[in-house]
Amino acid sequence: MKTRGFALLWALLILCAGSGASAEEQGAPTPGPSAPRPDSGDAAEPAVAETGAPTEPGPTWYSQALAQGPGGLNVTHFWSKGPKLRAETVITGHKVVTLVNGDWYYAYDATAGHGIRVRRAPQAIAKDAPYRRPFGNEAVKLIQRGAEKIRDENFHGREVEVYQITDQLGRRTVWATKDALNIPLRVEMYNRNTASQHATDYTDWLTGLDLSDTYFEPNPNVAIETYEFEKFLRETADTGMVGPVPVLYTDLLRGH
């Protein structure tokens, strides 16, 4: 996996875009009642007790993302339980697993059986919340950066709002359900520097799955090397990539 060809670079780009990573870092079945868009960057919050603590455990989510770009098609599966994340994709024949669980961000090659874990930045951990999905938040993040609603439409049988932002990096457009969950159904990105178009379609949104906490732990048969956050940053600056697979969801590691 250290031999990174065009396919890996393409996959890295589209997966970062699909994760909702910031532009600066890039270079469910039945929706709830309609509600105004939040401007806090959070998904819908549950009812809370007077103490402010959620009265229910964090929701579980699943979705499949089909990403297309100049290099072809890539498929990623996402699961989450509260702020915990598991993502699986295949890059150049290797299954790449990403886990985000508490203090740690894991990225490993399940095919070869080795990978890394990196201690997450305090800013990233501070954004964890039981009610917040760790993926599929493109609509809220684009709105925070100044995206404007350009139209309403029916997208494959779902009523959606379409938001768009254009800046020096290019153009990003998201189709999101018209409810407080902000479920993205499609994300498009035009990269001004490369004149390339990338699109990600989220399908098979499900919620309420029975997911064990152990599902968000690494396979014990995988050899994992541990990095503190600062060491990871230094080695990334020196070598370009640390570990056998790329860190695809940098916002969940760095906090921005």
Beta strands, then each sheet from edge to edge (+ up, - down):
strand 1: 60-69
strand 2: 72-81
strand 3: 84-91
strand 4: 94-101
strand 5: 104-109
strand 6: 114-119
strand 7: 148-155
strand 8: 158-167
strand 9: 170-177
strand 10: 184-191
strand 11: 196-207
strand 12: 223-227
sheet 1: 7+ 8- 9+ 10- 11+ 1- 2+ 3- 4+ 5- 6+ 12+
end
